Amino acid sequence: MKNYLTISEAKKCLMSREFSAYELMQHYLNRIKNYSKLNAYVTLDEEKALASAKHADERIAKGESLPLLGVPLAVKDLFCTKGIRTTACSKILSEFVPEYESTVTQNLLNNGAVFIGKTNMDEFAMGSSNITSCFGPCFLPYRKKSKPDIELVPGGSSGGSATAVASDLCVAAIGSDTGGSIRQPAAFSGLVGIKPTYGLCSRWGMVAFASSLDQAGPLTKTVEDAAIMLKAMAGYDQKDSTSEKVAIPDYTAFLGQSVKGMKIGIAREYLEGLNEENLALLEKAKSWLIDAGCEIVDISLKTTSYALPAYHIIAPAEASSNLARYDGVRYTKRAKNFSNIDELYVNSRSEGFGEEVKRRILTGTYVLSAGYYDAYYTRALKIQKMIKDDFRNNAFSKVDLILCPTTPNTAFGIEESANMSPVDMYLNDVYTVNANIAGLPAISVPAGLSKDGLPMGVQLIGNRFAEAEIFKVSHVIEKSANFAELRKEIITI
């Protein structure tokens, strides 16, 4: 069986009966066992996975044809899956088995997908390295040329999903993106990752981190696969008050279309402090787009430097509110030792939450407290509006899309990440949080390798619901970069 199958390749083989969905699922389950040291998955239900694959074979035999029929996918462990443990990789949810399916996973099931299992992640999606998981860190299947013995992070918080796809332990996966949690792992792992417009994919059934910023999206091997996945995932949901009623086109129809005349903006603020490798990669991407007929336009986004500080006020504030429900009284893990209700709350939360989650809860509680609410939270919301206006009324009045780096660096070592200060870790999201703050779609596309042989990605940001344009232009970058060939040069475990 061919390794590194894409969705379109897997679907073609399944429909032609080259192999069955059951055989494909068994293939991935075997690979997961062989590469268990990567710690990509935290929950597997082999019996259910194989039964789902067998049912897909029966549907194929009857002549049914759905976009994802029989295709094995991995699911980040913050999407509720009926009858399968969902923990958000936190001790406090270690015993939670939902009785319902999230809208996004149900949409994928409705399109014929079969789920392999739940993937590792930073606890409650709070992190950029996948080291805060209660199940332990997840590892990238790649190595640096200069230091091949060092284990690397896959990025976060959707690190398990990224590792599962990059190491070919599934065909594709879904993640969530609150400040870059799909795009940063995609860049580190040599994958395509898109954060859709806020409201395009339902948040119902997702374990919430920051409700005004969270958005589901795919991590895939190609732009085409990302287009297929997003079409299947997206759609209006009346159970989600932030869901948008917009038509969902066939995004794959835009791949290969001409981009001649499209204006691609380069914000000068994104170039400040950019390292040589990122700058060189950005120049390459610019030349590819110019060759394809795009016009490169220099623009300014003066609010860029405000995005990260605003994010680290708004996100913790919402997190402190969302996580207040985890008190050991209802479905969350309860402390065994307590003498009164106050001790039950304190001990359950102290034992159940990890250090990073506690840090963000405390930060959020502080900025929402009396005397500081206006100074911090209200001010951050005003800055958020300024950032939205800067994108929508300034940048996108001049250009169709914005090109910029995805991350300030390539994947770093596990030990290195453990020694980083919280602020240093937060700076990994410097190029990605803007899109979340503004509610805009953004994609990371693998475009090159560093001198150390690690994947590097470039990012395209679009106006609201400009996913079609993003796919059109990112497909040009993908073809020009020819990353499928570059991948062969990466040192893998």
C-alpha positions in Angstrom: 0.0 0.0 0.0 1.4 3.4 -1.0 2.6 5.6 1.9 1.5 9.2 2.4 -1.8 8.8 0.7 -3.8 12.0 0.1 -7.5 12.1 0.5 -8.1 12.2 -3.3 -5.7 9.3 -3.8 -7.3 7.2 -1.0 -10.7 7.9 -2.3 -9.7 6.8 -5.8 -8.2 3.6 -4.6 -11.3 2.8 -2.4 -13.7 3.4 -5.2 -11.6 1.2 -7.6 -11.4 -1.5 -4.9 -7.6 -1.4 -5.0 -7.9 -1.9 -1.3 -10.8 -1.8 1.2 -11.5 0.8 3.8 -11.0 -2.0 6.4 -7.6 -2.8 5.0 -6.7 0.9 5.0 -7.8 1.4 8.6 -5.8 -1.7 9.6 -2.8 -0.3 7.8 -2.9 2.9 9.9 -3.6 1.1 13.2 -0.5 -1.0 12.6 1.6 2.1 11.8 0.3 3.8 15.0 1.6 0.8 17.0 4.9 0.9 15.2 5.3 4.7 15.9 3.8 4.8 19.3 6.8 6.6 20.7 5.6 9.7 18.8 2.7 9.9 21.2 0.4 11.3 18.5 -2.8 9.6 19.7 -4.2 9.6 23.2 -7.3 7.5 22.7 -7.9 4.7 20.2 -10.9 2.5 19.9 -9.7 -0.1 17.4 -12.9 -2.1 17.4 -15.1 0.9 16.6 -12.6 2.2 14.0 -12.5 -1.2 12.2 -16.3 -1.5 12.4 -16.8 1.9 10.9 -14.4 1.0 8.1 -16.2 -2.2 7.4 -19.5 -0.3 7.2 -17.9 2.1 4.7 -16.9 -0.9 2.6 -20.6 -2.0 2.6 -21.7 1.5 1.5 -19.1 1.5 -1.3 -20.3 -1.9 -2.5 -23.8 -0.5 -2.8 -22.5 2.2 -5.1 -22.6 5.1 -2.6 -20.1 7.9 -3.2 -19.4 10.6 -0.6 -16.4 13.0 -0.5 -14.7 11.2 2.4 -16.3 7.7 2.2 -14.0 5.3 3.9 -11.2 7.8 4.5 -9.5 7.5 7.9 -9.2 10.8 9.8 -7.7 11.8 13.1 -9.6 14.1 15.5 -8.0 16.5 18.0 -9.0 15.6 21.5 -11.2 18.6 22.1 -13.9 17.7 19.7 -16.6 15.7 21.5 -17.1 12.3 20.0 -20.1 10.2 21.1 -19.1 7.3 23.2 -15.3 8.0 22.9 -13.3 9.7 25.6 -12.7 13.4 25.1 -10.3 15.0 27.5 -8.7 18.1 25.9 -5.6 16.4 27.3 -6.4 17.5 30.8 -6.6 15.4 34.0 -9.8 17.2 35.0 -11.6 15.7 32.0 -9.9 12.3 32.1 -13.2 10.5 32.7 -15.4 12.4 30.3 -17.1 10.4 27.7 -19.6 12.5 25.7 -23.1 11.3 24.8 -23.2 13.6 21.8 -21.1 14.4 18.7 -19.6 17.8 17.9 -21.1 19.4 14.8 -17.8 19.4 12.9 -17.1 15.7 13.5 -20.7 14.9 12.7 -20.4 16.8 9.4 -17.3 14.7 8.6 -19.2 11.5 9.4 -22.1 12.6 7.2 -19.5 12.9 4.4 -18.4 9.3 4.9 -15.3 9.8 7.0 -14.1 7.1 9.5 -12.3 8.1 12.6 -9.1 6.4 13.8 -8.8 8.1 17.2 -8.2 11.2 19.2 -4.9 13.1 19.0 -2.6 14.7 21.5 -2.7 18.4 22.1 -1.7 21.1 24.6 -4.0 21.0 27.6 -7.2 22.9 26.7 -5.4 24.1 23.6 -3.2 26.3 25.6 0.3 26.1 24.2 2.6 26.2 21.1 4.6 23.1 21.6 2.3 20.2 22.8 4.3 19.8 26.0 1.4 20.8 28.3 -0.6 17.6 27.6 -1.4 15.5 30.6 -0.5 12.5 28.4 3.0 13.8 27.9 4.6 15.6 24.9 4.1 14.7 21.3 7.1 14.5 19.0 7.8 15.6 15.4 8.9 12.7 13.2 11.7 14.9 11.8 15.3 15.7 12.9 17.7 18.6 12.5 20.7 18.0 10.3 23.0 19.7 12.8 21.5 17.9 15.9 19.8 14.7 14.7 19.6 13.3 18.3 17.3 16.1 19.5 13.6 15.4 19.7 11.6 18.2 18.2 8.2 19.6 19.1 5.4 19.5 16.4 4.0 22.8 17.5 0.8 23.4 19.3 -1.8 23.2 20.3 -2.8 20.8 17.5 0.5 19.0 17.7 -0.9 15.5 17.8 -2.9 16.0 14.7 0.1 17.5 12.9 2.3 14.6 13.9 -0.3 12.0 12.9 -0.5 13.5 9.4 3.2 14.2 9.0 4.2 10.7 10.1 1.4 9.1 8.0 -0.6 7.7 10.8 -3.8 8.9 9.1 -4.8 10.5 5.8 -5.7 13.8 7.3 -6.8 15.3 10.6 -8.7 18.1 12.2 -7.5 20.7 14.7 -8.5 24.0 16.2 -6.9 27.4 16.0 -7.3 30.0 18.7 -4.1 31.9 18.1 -2.2 29.8 15.5 -2.8 26.3 16.8 -3.4 24.8 13.3 -1.0 27.0 11.2 2.0 26.8 13.5 2.0 23.0 13.7 1.4 22.9 9.9 4.5 25.0 9.3 6.6 22.9 11.7 5.4 19.7 10.1 5.5 20.5 6.4 1.7 20.4 6.1 -1.2 22.6 4.9 -3.3 24.0 7.7 -6.1 26.5 7.4 -8.0 28.5 10.0 -11.3 29.4 8.4 -13.2 32.6 8.9 -14.7 32.8 12.4 -18.2 31.4 12.2 -17.6 29.2 9.1 -17.2 26.0 11.1 -19.5 25.4 14.1 -18.0 25.5 17.6 -20.8 23.3 19.1 -19.3 20.3 20.8 -15.8 21.7 20.9 -14.2 22.0 24.4 -13.9 25.8 24.6 -10.7 27.8 25.2 -11.6 31.3 24.1 -15.0 31.3 22.5 -14.6 34.5 20.4 -11.3 33.2 18.9 -11.6 29.3 18.6 -12.2 27.9 15.1 -11.9 24.4 13.7 -9.9 23.6 10.6 -8.0 20.8 8.8 -4.4 19.7 8.7 -3.6 18.0 5.5 -0.9 16.9 3.1 -2.0 19.0 0.2 -4.0 22.2 -0.5 -6.5 20.1 -2.4 -7.1 17.9 0.7 -7.6 21.0 2.8 -10.2 22.2 0.3 -12.0 18.9 0.4 -11.9 18.8 4.2 -13.1 22.4 4.8 -16.0 21.9 2.4 -17.1 18.8 4.5 -16.5 20.5 7.9 -18.1 23.9 7.3 -21.8 25.0 7.4 -24.3 26.9 9.4 -25.3 25.4 12.7 -28.3 26.7 14.7 -26.8 25.3 17.9 -23.9 27.8 17.6 -24.9 31.4 18.0 -21.7 32.5 16.3 -22.3 30.3 13.2 -22.6 32.3 10.0 -25.2 31.6 7.3 -23.1 31.6 4.2 -22.9 29.4 1.1 -20.1 26.9 1.2 -18.7 26.5 -2.3 -16.7 23.5 -3.7 -13.3 24.9 -2.8 -11.5 22.4 -5.1 -13.1 24.1 -8.1 -10.9 27.1 -7.5 -7.6 25.2 -7.6 -5.8 25.8 -10.8 -7.7 28.9 -11.7 -5.8 31.9 -12.9 -4.5 34.3 -10.3 -3.5 36.9 -12.8 -4.2 40.4 -11.7 -4.7 39.5 -8.0 -3.1 41.9 -5.6 -1.0 40.3 -2.8 0.0 42.6 0.0 3.2 42.5 2.0 2.9 44.4 5.3 6.1 46.1 6.2 5.4 45.4 9.9 5.7 41.7 9.2 9.2 42.2 7.9 10.6 43.8 11.0 13.0 41.5 12.8 12.5 38.7 10.3 15.3 36.2 10.2 17.3 35.7 7.0 15.7 32.3 6.2 12.2 33.5 6.6 13.0 36.6 4.5 14.5 34.5 1.7 11.5 32.2 1.7 9.1 35.2 1.5 11.1 36.5 -1.5 10.7 33.1 -3.2 7.0 33.1 -2.6 6.7 36.6 -4.0 8.6 35.6 -7.1 6.3 32.6 -7.6 3.2 34.8 -7.4 4.7 37.4 -9.7 5.4 34.7 -12.2 1.8 33.5 -11.9 0.5 37.0 -12.7 0.0 38.5 -9.3 0.8 42.0 -8.3 2.8 42.5 -5.1 1.7 45.6 -3.1 3.6 47.1 -0.2 1.1 47.9 2.6 1.1 48.9 6.3 -0.8 47.3 9.1 0.0 49.7 12.0 -1.9 47.7 14.6 0.3 44.6 14.1 2.3 45.0 17.3 -0.9 45.3 19.4 -2.3 41.9 18.4 -0.2 39.6 20.6 -0.8 41.7 23.8 -4.5 42.0 23.1 -4.7 38.3 22.5 -3.1 37.5 25.8 -5.7 39.5 27.6 -8.8 38.4 25.6 -8.0 34.7 25.4 -7.2 34.2 29.2 -10.2 36.3 30.1 -12.5 34.0 28.1 -10.6 30.9 29.3 -11.1 31.8 33.0 -14.8 32.1 32.3 -15.1 28.9 30.2 -13.1 26.8 32.6 -15.0 28.0 35.7 -17.5 25.1 35.1 -14.8 22.5 35.9 -15.3 22.3 39.6 -15.4 18.6 40.4 -19.1 18.6 41.0 -20.6 17.5 37.7 -18.8 15.6 35.0 -15.2 16.6 35.7 -12.7 14.6 37.9 -13.4 15.1 41.6 -10.7 15.4 44.3 -10.8 12.5 46.7 -9.8 14.5 49.8 -11.9 17.5 50.9 -13.9 18.4 54.0 -16.2 21.1 52.6 -17.5 22.5 49.3 -14.7 25.1 49.0 -12.0 22.5 49.4 -13.8 20.3 46.8 -13.6 23.2 44.3 -10.0 24.1 45.1 -8.6 20.6 45.3 -10.4 19.4 42.2 -9.1 22.3 40.1 -5.6 22.3 41.7 -5.2 18.6 40.9 -7.0 18.7 37.5 -5.4 21.7 35.8 -1.8 21.9 34.6 0.5 24.8 35.2 -0.1 26.6 31.9 -3.8 26.4 32.3 -3.6 27.7 35.9 -1.4 30.6 34.7 -4.0 31.6 32.0 -7.0 31.2 34.4 -5.2 33.5 36.9 -4.3 36.0 34.2 -7.9 36.0 32.9 -9.4 36.4 36.4 -7.1 39.3 37.1 -7.9 41.2 33.9 -11.7 40.7 34.6 -11.5 41.7 38.2 -13.0 44.9 39.6 -10.6 47.8 39.2 -8.7 46.2 36.3 -11.6 45.3 33.9 -11.5 48.7 32.1 -7.8 49.0 32.2 -7.1 45.7 30.6 -10.1 43.8 29.2 -12.1 46.7 27.9 -9.0 48.3 26.4 -8.1 45.0 24.7 -11.5 44.8 23.1 -11.1 48.4 21.7 -7.7 47.3 20.3 -9.3 44.3 18.7 -11.8 46.6 16.9 -8.9 48.7 15.7 -7.1 45.6 14.3 -10.3 44.4 12.6 -10.7 47.9 11.0 -7.0 48.0 10.0 -7.5 44.7 8.0 -10.9 45.2 6.6 -11.0 48.9 5.9 -7.3 49.5 5.2 -5.5 46.5 3.9 -8.3 44.8 2.1 -9.4 48.0 0.4 -6.0 47.8 -1.5 -5.2 44.0 -1.8 -6.9 40.7 -2.2 -4.7 38.7 0.2 -1.7 39.3 2.5 1.4 37.2 2.4 3.6 36.8 5.5 5.6 34.2 7.4 3.7 31.6 9.5 6.2 31.3 12.3 9.4 33.2 13.4 11.4 30.0 13.5 11.4 26.3 12.7 10.6 23.4 15.1 12.6 23.5 18.3 13.7 20.9 20.8 11.5 19.4 23.5 14.0 20.3 26.2 14.5 23.8 24.7 10.7 24.4 24.9 10.6 23.2 28.5 13.2 25.9 29.4 11.4 28.7 27.6 9.7 31.4 29.6 5.9 31.8 29.0 6.5 35.0 27.1 9.1 33.4 24.8 6.7 30.6 24.1 3.8 33.1 23.4 6.0 34.9 20.8 5.7 31.8 18.6 2.3 33.1 17.7 3.4 36.6 16.7 2.4 36.1 13.0 -0.7 34.1 13.5 -2.8 35.7 16.3 -3.7 38.7 14.1 -6.1 36.5 12.0 -7.8 35.2 15.1 -8.2 38.6 16.6 -9.7 39.9 13.4 -11.8 36.7 12.7 -10.1 36.3 9.3 -9.2 33.1 7.3 -5.5 32.2 7.0 -3.6 29.3 5.7 -0.1 28.0 6.1 1.5 26.3 3.1 4.9 24.4 3.2 7.2 26.3 0.9 10.8 25.3 1.7 13.4 23.8 4.1 15.7 25.6 6.5 19.5 25.1 6.4 18.9 22.5 9.1 16.5 20.6 6.8 13.3 21.4 8.6 10.0 22.5 7.0 9.1 26.2 6.7 5.7 27.6 5.8 4.4 30.8 4.4 1.0 32.3 5.4 -1.8 33.8 3.4 -4.4 35.9 5.2 -7.7 36.9 3.5 -10.8 39.0 4.1 -13.8 37.4 5.7 -15.0 34.4 3.8 -12.2 34.7 1.2 -11.3 31.0 1.6 -11.8 30.4 -2.1 -9.2 33.1 -3.0 -6.9 31.7 -0.4 -7.0 28.2 -1.8 -6.5 29.5 -5.3 -3.3 31.4 -4.5 -2.0 28.8 -2.0 -2.3 26.2 -4.7 0.1 28.3 -6.9 2.6 28.4 -4.0 2.3 24.7 -3.4 3.0 23.9 -7.1 5.9 26.3 -7.3 7.5 25.1 -4.1 7.1 21.4 -5.0 7.4 20.5 -1.4 6.6 16.8 -2.1 10.2 16.6 -3.5 11.7 18.7 -0.7 10.1 16.4 1.8 12.4 13.6 0.6 15.4 15.5 2.0 14.0 15.7 5.5 15.7 13.4 8.1 12.9 11.3 9.5 12.9 8.9 12.5 
